[in-house]
Amino acid sequence: GHPLPPPSESYHFSYSAPNEGEDDIFIELKGFESESEQTWTSTGLTLWRSSQYLCDYLVDNAKHLQDKRILELGSGLGRSGILASKLLGDSSEGSSIYLTDGDSDTLSQLRANIELNGPLPIRCNQLLWGSETSKAFLERHASDKPFDIIFGSDLIYVEKVISPLFDTVQVLLNTGPNSRFVMAHCCRRQGNEVDLNMVLAAANKAGFEHTVAKEEDDIFVFVFQRRRDSIPC
């Protein structure tokens, strides 16, 4: 493909520090407008609405990120993953954070944004969804160690990605009782052809139960955990 032009948009965010006495967290991202030509071919090159809700969840649950292996799916410009890394701050030694995306152009911009906000102890790799690709990813990039927390926002807007997404989580999420996949989902995203029941049915079929951490207008934050009866002995 053609090389990406320089990003046309800058986005700035600030979040309260999780602990008193710490500095607030600032994040700057560069990307493209949602109507731009670049975004039509690589949807990860702009910001989508659900990312704000995922970020709020991460801030509210910052203490649960400590000493965990963390992976983001469909990282896009990196808003949530960079925030997770900054929330860990100086206590990131026992944790590891991996940001992933399937799209090469998006990955280039993601890496640039990590550098812009760095230095941060983040690993950044391409991940195409599906069982086999996820097993290869674990082996090649993650020392064959599954993750405690997986998260992502605006991951599903076409039906064909639903099963590969849950196949991916099935492989990459460890079987511990507190392991979770947190997904922020917008039901009315432009171009969305997915019914919420399809998503929850696929999750159930893959062995996951869910709770709703937040519901506001057309956006949900789901927390998926393995059903106890679905965990291999």
JOUR-V463317 format. One record per run of one state. SS is the DSSP state (A for helix, B for strand, O for the rest). FROM is the first residue (numbers start at 1). LEN is the number of residues. If there is no record, write none. Layout:
ss	from	len
SS	FROM	LEN
SS	FROM	LEN
This chain:
ss	from	len
O	1	8
B	9	7
O	16	9
B	25	7
O	32	5
A	37	5
O	42	1
A	43	3
O	46	4
A	50	11
O	61	1
A	62	4
O	66	3
B	69	4
O	73	6
A	79	16
O	95	1
B	96	6
O	102	2
A	104	13
O	117	5
B	122	5
O	127	4
A	131	11
O	142	5
B	147	1
O	148	1
B	149	5
O	154	6
A	160	13
B	173	1
O	174	6
B	180	7
O	187	9
A	196	10
O	206	2
B	208	9
O	217	2
B	219	8
O	227	1
A	228	3
O	231	3
